[in-house]
């Protein structure tokens, strides 16, 4: 089974369901894929990939930011900038918007 990795700071948002999407520059995940969810080195459960859409940086909005567990679009853009650099937010840069559904958590 493949692994979808996150920074440790997203653990609670994923477990609580506040974070149901992730935005990546590259991904070969497809709808229907089952993945292991990891935060840091900790396995927190399994998820089903529901949808993978392509989205341009200028199409990101407040709704997407909230689905991704952020308080605002500005916060999401700051995080993407810290991961991918300033050039990633130039108009027309494409990302993969991956929707996932946690199926079960690992016992803590």
N, C-alpha and C positions, 0 to 999 in steps of 0.2 A: 504494500500500500504506500502511496506517495505521501509526502509531508508538506504541510503548509505552515511556515514558520513566521512567528511574530516576535516583536520586542516584548520583554517582560512587562512593560508598563500597560500593555493591552489585555492582560490576563482577565481582570475582573469584568471589563467591558464585553469580552467574548463570552465568558461564562454566563453573565447576566442577560445576554442577548442584545445589549445596546450596540454592539458591533457585529453587523451581519454582512459586511462587505469589506473587501480590501482592494487597494489600488496598487497595481504593479506595472512597471515599465514592460516587463516581458513575462509571459507565462504560457505554458502549453496545456494548462488545465482545461478540461471540457465539462459541459453540463453532464451530470451523472457520475462523475468521478467521486470516489470515496477517498478521503484524505485523513491523515493523522494531523491533529492540531498541536503545535508545540509553541510554547512561549519560553524564551531562553532555552534551557535544556530540559524543560519540564513538559511532558506529554499531558495535555489536559483533556483530550477526548478525540472523537472522530466527527467528521462533518461530511455532508453531501454538497457537492458543487451544484448549485441551482442554475446559474447563468453566468456566462462570460461575455461581456460586451466591450466593444472598443469605444473609448471616450477621449476626446481631445481635451487638452489642458484648459482651453477657454470654455468648455462645456461643463466643467465642474461647477457645482452650485451648493447652496446652503442645505438642500435636501440630501444630496450625496454626502456632504460633510457630516450631517447628523447620523445617517445610516452607517457611516464609517466610525462612529463613536466620538466625533469631535463636537465641540460647542458651536463652532462657526466655520465658515469657509476659509476665513483668514487663518485659523488654527490648522486646518487641513493643508492649506498651501504652504504654511511654514514648515510643517512636517515633511511634505514632499520635497521642498527645497533643501531641507537638511539631509535627506536621503540621496536625492538625485542631482542636486546642484541647481543653480539659478537657471541654467539653460533648459531644464526639464519643463519649466513653466512658460516657455515661449509659446506664442500662439501656434496652434496646429500640432504640437507634440502629442503623440498618442500614448494612451495608457490602456491597460486591461482592468476593467472593473469586474471583480469576481464576487458574486453573491454566494454565500454559503449558509448552510443550516446545520447547526450542531446537533448531532444525532444522540450522542451519549457522552457524558463526561467520565473521565477515569476517577475512581475513588481517591479521595484526598487523604 
